[in-house]
Amino acid sequence: MNRLRASARGHHGAKLQPGVTMRGVGTYDLHRGAIIRRQARIHVGSGARLTVMRGAAVGTRNTINVEAGLTLHEGAELSWDVEIMDTDFHDIEYEDGRRHVRSAPISIGRHVLVGARAVILKGVTIGDGAIIAAGAVVTRDVEPGAIVAGNPARPVGRAASWR
Ligand SMILES: CC(C)(COP(=O)(O)OP(=O)(O)OC[C@H]1O[C@@H](n2cnc3c(N)ncnc32)[C@H](O)[C@@H]1OP(=O)(O)O)[C@@H](O)C(=O)NCCC(=O)NCCS
């Protein structure tokens, strides 16, 4: 745990555990009480913003790439080995001439639980209190309080609470 290091980077009160890397020239908005766990690798590109609110946690060995924007709202919890990318890194041309959306911001709501090894892709909004199952691949928005699982993730239940 290294509050001093976080402080030196201008993130007063955020906790950065050992081995965290934060690369890229974008904006890192880590609020007081946010935590970035061991060996998380974060890249925020030019003009993009990562916001981690109070009580929200980026998990151990998470890989996070932000080219548009990512917000973790209060108390959102990412388990270990979660991968989040708000960009596909490539432009795709569809056969029918439609244009591919390469990057779009992601929002992870208050008190959301993201299970180990889940993958969250571009443009997704996850509603407050939702639970993402281990290994799920989230490609579409998730309703508040929904439990989703699988690849692509689909609703499998409802959560009243978790702790
Ligand atoms: C495959 C991919 C490029 C497609 O992007 P896209 O054309 O914008 O796709 P969409 O988001 O419109 O999704 C189209 C459908 O495919 C599904 N889908 C998209 N990506 C999926 C994935 N990784 N796994 C399973 N299903 C997926 C979506 O759920 C959607 O189906 P639905 O309408 O029934 O829900 C993108 O979703 C993806 O996986 N990006 C990650 C790329 C990557 O790994 N880059 C890193 C290094 S190169």
The ligand as an SDF file (V2000), in Angstrom:
LIG
                    3D

 48 50  0  0  0  0  0  0  0  0999 V2000
  -15.0890   -8.4290  -32.0030 C   0  0  0  0  0  0  0  0  0  0  0  0
  -15.2150   -6.9380  -31.8560 C   0  0  0  0  0  0  0  0  0  0  0  0
  -14.0340   -6.2220  -32.5220 C   0  0  0  0  0  0  0  0  0  0  0  0
  -16.5050   -6.5820  -32.5550 C   0  0  0  0  0  0  0  0  0  0  0  0
  -16.7690   -5.2250  -32.4160 O   0  0  0  0  0  0  0  0  0  0  0  0
  -18.1370   -4.6590  -33.0300 P   0  0  0  0  0  0  0  0  0  0  0  0
  -18.2050   -5.0040  -34.4750 O   0  0  0  0  0  0  0  0  0  0  0  0
  -18.2630   -3.2090  -32.6510 O   0  0  0  0  0  0  0  0  0  0  0  0
  -19.2200   -5.5510  -32.2790 O   0  0  0  0  0  0  0  0  0  0  0  0
  -20.4990   -5.1400  -31.4630 P   0  0  0  0  0  0  0  0  0  0  0  0
  -20.1130   -4.5670  -30.1440 O   0  0  0  0  0  0  0  0  0  0  0  0
  -21.4040   -4.3170  -32.3340 O   0  0  0  0  0  0  0  0  0  0  0  0
  -21.1470   -6.5760  -31.2020 O   0  0  0  0  0  0  0  0  0  0  0  0
  -21.7810   -7.3420  -32.2360 C   0  0  0  0  0  0  0  0  0  0  0  0
  -22.3100   -8.6300  -31.6480 C   0  0  0  0  0  0  0  0  0  0  0  0
  -21.2230   -9.4940  -31.3130 O   0  0  0  0  0  0  0  0  0  0  0  0
  -21.1970   -9.7840  -29.9160 C   0  0  0  0  0  0  0  0  0  0  0  0
  -19.7970   -9.7050  -29.4780 N   0  0  0  0  0  0  0  0  0  0  0  0
  -18.9750   -8.6530  -29.6770 C   0  0  0  0  0  0  0  0  0  0  0  0
  -17.7620   -8.9250  -29.1570 N   0  0  0  0  0  0  0  0  0  0  0  0
  -17.8520  -10.1540  -28.6040 C   0  0  0  0  0  0  0  0  0  0  0  0
  -16.9320  -10.9430  -27.8900 C   0  0  0  0  0  0  0  0  0  0  0  0
  -15.6510  -10.5110  -27.6740 N   0  0  0  0  0  0  0  0  0  0  0  0
  -17.3490  -12.1410  -27.4480 N   0  0  0  0  0  0  0  0  0  0  0  0
  -18.6130  -12.5680  -27.6730 C   0  0  0  0  0  0  0  0  0  0  0  0
  -19.5290  -11.8500  -28.3540 N   0  0  0  0  0  0  0  0  0  0  0  0
  -19.1490  -10.6450  -28.8130 C   0  0  0  0  0  0  0  0  0  0  0  0
  -22.0440   -8.6920  -29.2730 C   0  0  0  0  0  0  0  0  0  0  0  0
  -22.6570   -9.1300  -28.0880 O   0  0  0  0  0  0  0  0  0  0  0  0
  -23.0680   -8.4160  -30.3680 C   0  0  0  0  0  0  0  0  0  0  0  0
  -24.0790   -9.3910  -30.3370 O   0  0  0  0  0  0  0  0  0  0  0  0
  -25.5480   -9.0240  -29.7630 P   0  0  0  0  0  0  0  0  0  0  0  0
  -26.0390   -7.8790  -30.5680 O   0  0  0  0  0  0  0  0  0  0  0  0
  -26.3150  -10.2890  -29.9220 O   0  0  0  0  0  0  0  0  0  0  0  0
  -25.3260   -8.6380  -28.3240 O   0  0  0  0  0  0  0  0  0  0  0  0
  -15.2470   -6.4650  -30.3860 C   0  0  0  0  0  0  0  0  0  0  0  0
  -16.4720   -6.7040  -29.7500 O   0  0  0  0  0  0  0  0  0  0  0  0
  -14.1290   -7.0670  -29.5450 C   0  0  0  0  0  0  0  0  0  0  0  0
  -14.1370   -8.2380  -29.1010 O   0  0  0  0  0  0  0  0  0  0  0  0
  -13.1280   -6.2020  -29.2890 N   0  0  0  0  0  0  0  0  0  0  0  0
  -11.9360   -6.5220  -28.5890 C   0  0  0  0  0  0  0  0  0  0  0  0
  -10.8100   -6.4540  -29.5820 C   0  0  0  0  0  0  0  0  0  0  0  0
   -9.4920   -6.7660  -28.9340 C   0  0  0  0  0  0  0  0  0  0  0  0
   -9.3390   -7.7550  -28.2280 O   0  0  0  0  0  0  0  0  0  0  0  0
   -8.5290   -5.8720  -29.1630 N   0  0  0  0  0  0  0  0  0  0  0  0
   -7.2740   -6.0000  -28.4810 C   0  0  0  0  0  0  0  0  0  0  0  0
   -6.0820   -6.1870  -29.2800 C   0  0  0  0  0  0  0  0  0  0  0  0
   -6.0390   -6.1930  -30.9750 S   0  0  0  0  0  0  0  0  0  0  0  0
  1  2  1  0
  2  3  1  0
  2  4  1  0
  2 36  1  0
  4  5  1  0
  5  6  1  0
  6  7  2  0
  6  8  1  0
  6  9  1  0
  9 10  1  0
 10 11  2  0
 10 12  1  0
 10 13  1  0
 13 14  1  0
 14 15  1  0
 15 16  1  0
 15 30  1  0
 16 17  1  0
 17 18  1  0
 17 28  1  0
 18 19  1  0
 18 27  1  0
 19 20  2  0
 20 21  1  0
 21 22  1  0
 21 27  2  0
 22 23  1  0
 22 24  2  0
 24 25  1  0
 25 26  2  0
 26 27  1  0
 28 29  1  0
 28 30  1  0
 30 31  1  0
 31 32  1  0
 32 33  2  0
 32 34  1  0
 32 35  1  0
 36 37  1  0
 36 38  1  0
 38 39  2  0
 38 40  1  0
 40 41  1  0
 41 42  1  0
 42 43  1  0
 43 44  2  0
 43 45  1  0
 45 46  1  0
 46 47  1  0
 47 48  1  0
M  END
$$$$
